[in-house]
Amino acid sequence: MDVWAKHNVPNYVSRGGNTPTVALTKEQHDATKAVYRQWLYEKTGKKVGGKIDWQSVSPREIQELTERMFAAANVPISARKEYYNSFNKYNFRE
């Protein structure tokens, strides 16, 4: 969601010190990359190096991709909820 937010959320700081994240093992990260690469292939015909116009990706689509990635990494539902809660609080801070 980081790259999407960078292009769609005003004042978002990509990979900032307070930006919400989920810690993953190498295996979990590899699983998320496989899902992302499949999505990228579906969008661009390339699994690596495809260019995405992030402003054309809807909030619903990025949410669905994020859920697919979390599922592939076996991220617990409670951790997902905490992440989304933190992500929304961060993005709607004043």
C-alpha positions as CSV (number, residue, x, y, z in Angstrom):
1,M,0.0,0.0,0.0
2,D,3.0,2.3,0.5
3,V,3.6,3.0,-3.2
4,W,-0.1,3.5,-3.8
5,A,-0.5,5.9,-0.8
6,K,2.5,7.8,-2.0
7,H,0.6,8.6,-5.2
8,N,-2.9,8.9,-3.8
9,V,-2.8,10.3,-0.2
10,P,-1.9,14.0,0.3
11,N,1.1,14.5,2.6
12,Y,1.9,10.8,2.8
13,V,5.5,10.1,3.7
14,S,6.7,6.9,2.0
15,R,8.6,4.7,4.3
16,G,8.6,7.4,7.0
17,G,9.5,6.7,10.6
18,N,5.9,6.7,11.6
19,T,4.4,5.0,8.5
20,P,2.5,1.9,9.5
21,T,4.1,-1.4,8.5
22,V,3.8,-5.1,9.1
23,A,6.9,-7.0,9.9
24,L,7.3,-10.2,7.7
25,T,9.7,-13.0,7.6
26,K,11.7,-13.6,4.4
27,E,9.3,-16.4,3.5
28,Q,6.3,-14.2,4.1
29,H,7.8,-11.4,2.1
30,D,8.5,-13.8,-0.8
31,A,4.9,-14.9,-0.7
32,T,3.7,-11.3,-1.0
33,K,6.1,-10.7,-3.9
34,A,4.7,-13.6,-5.8
35,V,1.1,-12.2,-5.4
36,Y,2.3,-8.7,-6.4
37,R,4.1,-10.0,-9.4
38,Q,1.0,-11.9,-10.6
39,W,-1.1,-8.8,-10.1
40,L,1.6,-6.7,-12.0
41,Y,1.5,-9.3,-14.8
42,E,-2.3,-9.1,-15.0
43,K,-2.0,-5.2,-15.2
44,T,1.0,-4.9,-17.5
45,G,2.0,-8.2,-19.0
46,K,5.2,-8.1,-17.0
47,K,6.0,-9.8,-13.7
48,V,9.0,-7.5,-13.2
49,G,9.5,-3.9,-14.5
50,G,5.9,-3.2,-15.4
51,K,4.9,0.4,-15.0
52,I,1.8,1.2,-13.0
53,D,-0.1,4.4,-13.0
54,W,-0.8,4.3,-9.3
55,Q,-3.4,7.1,-9.5
56,S,-5.5,4.9,-11.7
57,V,-5.5,2.1,-9.1
58,S,-8.7,2.4,-7.0
59,P,-8.8,2.2,-3.2
60,R,-10.9,-1.0,-3.7
61,E,-8.3,-2.6,-6.0
62,I,-5.4,-1.8,-3.7
63,Q,-7.4,-3.1,-0.7
64,E,-8.0,-6.4,-2.6
65,L,-4.3,-6.7,-3.5
66,T,-3.3,-6.0,0.0
67,E,-5.6,-8.7,1.3
68,R,-4.3,-11.2,-1.2
69,M,-0.8,-10.4,-0.1
70,F,-1.7,-10.7,3.6
71,A,-3.4,-14.0,2.9
72,A,-0.4,-15.4,1.0
73,A,1.8,-14.4,4.0
74,N,-0.6,-15.8,6.5
75,V,-0.9,-12.5,8.3
76,P,-3.4,-12.9,11.2
77,I,-6.7,-11.1,10.8
78,S,-5.9,-9.2,14.1
79,A,-2.7,-7.9,12.6
80,R,-4.4,-6.9,9.4
81,K,-7.0,-4.9,11.4
82,E,-4.4,-3.2,13.5
83,Y,-2.5,-2.3,10.3
84,Y,-5.5,-0.9,8.5
85,N,-6.5,1.1,11.7
86,S,-3.0,2.5,12.0
87,F,-2.8,3.2,8.2
88,N,-6.1,5.2,8.3
89,K,-5.1,7.1,11.5
90,Y,-1.8,8.0,9.9
91,N,-3.4,9.1,6.7
92,F,-6.1,11.2,8.3
93,R,-3.9,12.8,10.9
94,E,-4.0,16.6,11.2
